[in-house]
Amino acid sequence: MTATRSALILLGWLALVTLTALTGIFTPPGEWYAGLDKPPFTPPSLAFPIAWTLLYLLMALAAWRATLAAPPAMRWHTLWPFVVQLAANALWSILFFGLHWMLVALVDLLLLWGLIVFTIRRFAGVSPLAAWLLAPYLAWVSLAAYLNTSIWWLNG
């Protein structure tokens, strides 16, 4: 694969994760979230945009590495779970912050968690590095599941 093609693939993945990130921009936490009771260990507000920026970058790098490493006949088999988890990721912000459907958002988040694990397994089959690049994302989504569950419990 040429360097130009590799760079274009990386740019494509960066564009796709950026589109996913935009759902968070269009559905900000706002006053509703500020007024909710939150559990212990809730990170400060500033941590979220910093963490998500780094996580989206790692996600794009992971997808890029998996794309490059997967044999052409196996690319879609390897990458479709990643694309589906991006959709679940985008949906969570809409459900939780946009519609205030905390329980439905939690169900989506649990589905997202499973999809990330599935994606990691698929990526590990072609690129262990790609799989490891998703580990911080899985950890953060685990924290998000704790927060979502606790906020639903405290405010439901």
Buried (B, 14 or more C-beta within 10 A) or exposed (E): EEEEEEEEBBEBBBEBBEEBBEBBEEBEBEEEBEEBEBEEEBEEEEEBEEBBEEBBBBBBBBBBBBBBBBEEEBBEEBBEBBBBBBBBBBBBBBBBBBEEBBBBBBEBBBBBBEBBBBBBEBBBBBBEBBBBBBEBBBEBBEEBBBBBBBBBEEEE
